[in-house]
Each structure stands twice: as structure tokens, then as C-alpha cells.
Amino acid sequence: MSAVRTTLAVLVASAVALAGVAVASGSAAAATKPAWKVTLTVQTSSVSVGQKIRMSGRVSTKAAGLLVKLQERASAGRPWKDQRQARVRADGTYRTYDVPTTAKTRSYRVVMPRTAHRSRGVSPSVKVSVYRWVQLTSMPTVNQSFLVPVSTVAMNGIDYPASLEATTYHPDGPTSQSVEFNLDRLCTKFRGTFGISDGSEAGSQVSVAATADGTPWFSQSFSLGQSAANALTFEHAPLKINFDTASLVDGLDGFGAVGTPEVYCTQ
């Protein structure tokens, strides 16, 4: 009787061991399932706030009808967040999009969830810079010398809000003025209007100049009633931009101005 019990015990132990081997083997097989290969392409790497970012990619024809997830990350080290889903087409491709609401550079990736025969797949991430126009006078000034932000300045009878205007007062004030702004290489464009303030004395003249990291991009002289619109895409995003004005006629106060200066920036 004890021999029978011993034999049964051995058989049971062997069965349990075999079952464990089978489970372990199955787990190993599941762990080594090939992952989905996912690609991701963006239509453009630079957009404005509110502009649609169109994206596309490929998974596999075997994923046709399944859903992939678009994920976004605000910056390195931050968690990935789900944005939306897209269905894989019969040819294995998908299309998706995003509409950013803040001017911030961010990363995107697409995830194909795990299925019965393949492990989760993740596309390489892509980076997109999102820009918006920013009033330059809302940014801190640097090395300011009598060229100051004002709520509005008039040039040739036209009012320009959020502007820069010289504050020279003859004979005690300086005849030249300047101001700088640190852009930290985050801004790629400028737009504004250079000229002479209508508050200047009749017969006065001024010079107005602008530089980016020491490289001039604008320089012109103006008499009362004159101004010139200016729009520029910087060859390289500058660290710093500088504006200089000067009164050119002795004894007559001329106030140089930069009407509604704006820069196109990301964060």
C-alpha cells in the first residue's frame, strides 16, 4: 500500500514539474514575441499655435483595422500623454494630427498596443517647435538707455501700441539711446515699424538701427512724418537683439521709435 502511495506521489510531483516547465516555456515565448514596428513622419517640424500638425506612418498590413495611439511629451523627462487614436488602414498605414495651443517645443510618438501575436511597438519620437508672435515690450529689457517701452507711439499720424520710443530732452538728455532684449535663441522672426515719433520737433531727424548678436539688419535715417515697416527672418535664431536711435540735428529733439515690435518665439 505504501509503495502505491509512493508511486502516486512521484507521478504527481513529476506532473507538477512538467506543468511548471510548460508555464515557464509559455511565458518565455510570450516575452520574446516580436514587437510591432512603427514609423512616424510629421509634415513639418515648425508650426504656429493653432496650426494643425499632420502626421502619418506605417505599422503592418497585419495591423489593419487596429488602433494606434498618438502620444505627446512636453519636454525630456516628462511623462508621455495620450493625445488621440488612429485606425490602421488596409495597407498598414495610418494618419493622425495634433493642434497645439501653446508655443512650446514638444515631442510626439505613436504606440501600437500589444496583441496576441506581437509585443507593443513604439515609433521613434519626433520633435516639433510651436511658435507664436510675442510683443517685444512684454519681455524684460537689458542695458536700457533712454529707449523705453511705451503704451503707444505715433508716427506720421498712426498710433502704434506696445512700442519703443526715445526719451531725449535737449540740452540735458543724451542724443543717442539704446535697449537690448535677450531672446535666448528661441525666436526666429521679427516684425515692426521703424521711424521718428510725432512728438519730435519740426526739422529734427533721427537714425534708427537694429542688430542681432552684433550683426546689423536695419539702419535708416528719418525726418518727421517718415517711417518704414520691417519684417525679418533671422538667418540664425539670435541670443540678443539691440536697437539704437540718435537725434541728428543739433538743438532739435528727434525721438526715434520702433512701432509695435514683435518676435516669433517658442519655449
C-alpha positions in Angstrom: 0.0 0.0 0.0 2.8 2.4 0.9 4.6 1.5 -2.4 1.5 2.5 -4.3 1.3 5.8 -2.4 5.0 6.5 -3.1 4.5 5.8 -6.8 1.5 8.2 -6.9 3.4 10.9 -5.1 6.2 10.6 -7.6 3.8 10.8 -10.5 2.1 13.9 -9.1 5.4 15.6 -8.5 6.5 14.9 -12.0 3.3 16.3 -13.4 3.6 19.5 -11.4 7.2 19.9 -12.5 6.3 19.4 -16.2 3.4 21.9 -15.8 5.8 24.4 -14.4 8.2 23.9 -17.3 5.3 24.4 -19.7 4.2 27.6 -18.0 7.8 28.9 -17.9 8.2 28.0 -21.5 5.0 29.7 -22.5 6.0 32.9 -20.5 9.3 33.0 -22.2 7.7 32.6 -25.6 5.3 35.4 -24.7 8.1 37.6 -23.6 10.1 37.0 -26.8 7.2 37.8 -29.2 8.4 40.2 -31.9 7.3 43.8 -31.4 5.3 45.8 -33.8 7.5 48.1 -36.0 6.0 51.6 -36.1 7.2 54.6 -38.1 6.1 58.2 -37.7 6.6 61.2 -40.0 5.5 64.8 -39.4 4.5 67.1 -42.3 6.6 70.0 -40.8 8.8 70.4 -37.8 7.7 74.0 -37.2 4.2 75.4 -36.8 2.3 78.3 -35.3 0.0 78.0 -32.3 -3.4 76.7 -33.5 -2.0 75.2 -36.7 -2.7 71.5 -37.4 0.4 69.2 -37.3 -0.3 66.4 -39.8 1.4 63.1 -39.1 1.5 59.7 -40.8 3.3 56.4 -40.5 3.2 52.7 -41.1 2.7 49.6 -38.9 1.9 46.5 -40.9 -0.9 45.1 -43.1 -1.4 42.6 -40.3 -2.5 45.5 -38.0 -5.2 46.7 -40.4 -8.3 47.8 -38.6 -6.5 48.1 -35.2 -5.9 51.4 -33.4 -2.6 53.1 -32.7 -2.1 55.8 -30.0 -0.6 59.2 -30.6 1.4 60.4 -27.5 2.9 63.8 -26.7 5.6 64.8 -24.3 6.2 68.4 -23.2 9.9 68.0 -22.6 12.6 65.5 -21.8 11.9 63.7 -18.6 8.2 64.4 -18.6 5.7 61.6 -18.9 4.1 60.7 -22.3 0.4 61.6 -22.5 -2.1 60.1 -24.9 -3.5 62.5 -27.4 -5.8 60.5 -29.8 -6.1 57.2 -31.6 -5.9 56.5 -35.3 -7.0 53.4 -37.2 -4.5 51.4 -39.3 -5.6 51.2 -42.9 -5.7 48.1 -45.1 -2.3 48.9 -46.5 -0.8 49.1 -43.0 -0.5 52.9 -42.8 -2.2 55.4 -40.5 -2.8 59.2 -40.4 -3.2 61.4 -37.4 -2.7 65.0 -36.2 -2.5 67.5 -33.3 -3.4 71.1 -32.9 -1.1 72.7 -30.3 -2.5 75.5 -28.1 0.8 76.7 -26.5 4.0 77.9 -28.0 6.3 75.2 -26.8 8.6 72.7 -28.4 7.3 69.2 -27.8 7.9 65.5 -28.9 5.4 63.0 -30.4 5.5 59.2 -30.8 3.0 56.6 -31.9 2.3 53.4 -29.9 0.9 50.1 -31.3 -0.6 48.2 -28.4 0.4 44.5 -27.7 -1.7 41.9 -29.5 -1.9 38.1 -29.2 1.0 37.6 -31.6 3.2 40.7 -31.2 4.5 42.8 -28.4 3.9 46.5 -28.0 5.6 48.7 -30.6 6.7 52.3 -30.3 7.8 54.6 -33.1 10.9 56.8 -32.8 10.0 60.2 -31.4 9.9 63.4 -33.5 10.2 66.9 -32.3 8.0 69.9 -33.4 8.6 73.5 -32.4 5.5 75.6 -31.9 5.8 79.4 -32.3 3.7 82.5 -31.7 4.1 86.2 -32.1 5.2 87.9 -28.8 5.1 91.7 -28.1 8.8 92.6 -27.6 7.8 95.2 -25.0 6.3 92.5 -22.8 9.8 91.0 -22.4 12.4 92.3 -19.9 14.8 95.0 -21.2 18.6 94.7 -20.9 21.1 97.6 -20.8 18.3 100.1 -21.3 19.5 103.7 -22.0 16.7 106.2 -22.7 15.0 103.9 -25.3 12.0 102.7 -23.4 8.8 100.7 -23.8 5.7 102.9 -24.1 2.0 102.1 -24.4 1.7 103.8 -27.7 3.8 106.0 -30.1 2.5 108.0 -33.1 4.5 108.1 -36.3 3.1 110.0 -39.3 -0.3 110.2 -37.6 -0.6 106.5 -37.0 -0.7 105.1 -33.5 1.4 102.0 -32.7 0.6 100.2 -29.5 3.2 98.5 -27.3 6.2 100.3 -28.8 9.7 101.7 -28.1 10.4 105.4 -28.0 13.5 107.5 -27.3 13.4 109.9 -24.4 16.0 112.5 -25.2 15.4 116.0 -23.9 17.7 118.7 -25.3 20.1 120.0 -24.0 20.3 117.9 -20.8 19.4 114.5 -22.2 21.6 112.2 -24.3 21.4 112.5 -28.1 21.6 108.7 -28.6 19.6 105.9 -27.0 19.6 102.1 -26.9 18.0 99.0 -25.5 18.6 95.2 -25.7 16.4 92.1 -25.3 17.6 88.6 -24.6 15.9 86.1 -26.9 17.9 83.0 -25.8 17.8 81.6 -29.4 14.1 80.9 -29.1 12.9 83.4 -31.7 13.3 83.2 -35.4 11.5 86.3 -36.8 10.9 90.0 -36.2 8.3 92.5 -37.4 7.7 96.1 -36.6 7.9 99.7 -37.9 11.0 101.9 -37.5 10.7 105.7 -37.7 10.5 109.1 -35.9 8.0 109.9 -33.2 5.4 112.6 -34.0 6.5 114.1 -30.6 9.8 115.2 -32.3 10.5 118.9 -33.0 9.9 120.2 -36.5 13.0 120.0 -38.6 14.5 117.2 -36.5 16.0 114.0 -37.9 16.8 110.7 -36.3 18.7 107.5 -37.1 17.3 104.1 -36.1 19.3 100.8 -36.2 18.8 97.2 -35.2 21.3 94.4 -34.7 21.1 90.7 -33.9 24.1 89.3 -31.9 26.1 92.3 -33.2 25.1 91.8 -36.9 23.2 94.8 -38.3 19.9 94.1 -40.1 18.4 97.6 -40.2 19.7 101.2 -40.4 18.0 104.2 -41.7 17.5 108.0 -41.1 14.1 109.6 -40.8 12.7 113.1 -40.9 9.4 114.0 -39.2 6.5 112.1 -40.8 8.6 109.2 -42.0 8.6 105.5 -41.0 9.4 102.1 -42.5 7.9 98.7 -41.9 10.3 95.9 -41.4 9.9 92.1 -41.3 12.9 89.7 -41.0 13.5 86.0 -40.6 16.8 85.7 -38.8 19.5 83.5 -40.5 20.2 82.1 -37.1 18.0 82.5 -34.0 19.8 85.2 -32.0 20.8 85.2 -28.4 20.3 89.0 -28.2 18.9 91.9 -30.3 19.7 95.5 -29.9 18.0 98.8 -31.0 19.9 102.2 -31.3 18.5 105.6 -32.0 20.1 109.0 -32.3 19.0 112.6 -32.7 20.9 114.1 -35.7 20.1 117.8 -35.8 21.8 119.9 -33.1 19.4 121.9 -31.0 16.3 119.9 -32.2 15.0 116.9 -30.3 14.2 114.0 -32.5 12.7 110.9 -30.9 13.5 107.6 -32.7 10.9 104.9 -32.3 10.1 101.2 -33.0 6.4 100.8 -33.5 4.8 97.5 -32.2 7.9 95.3 -32.4 7.1 91.6 -32.2 9.2 88.4 -32.3 8.2 84.9 -33.3 9.1 82.6 -30.5 8.8 79.2 -28.9 9.6 78.0 -25.4 
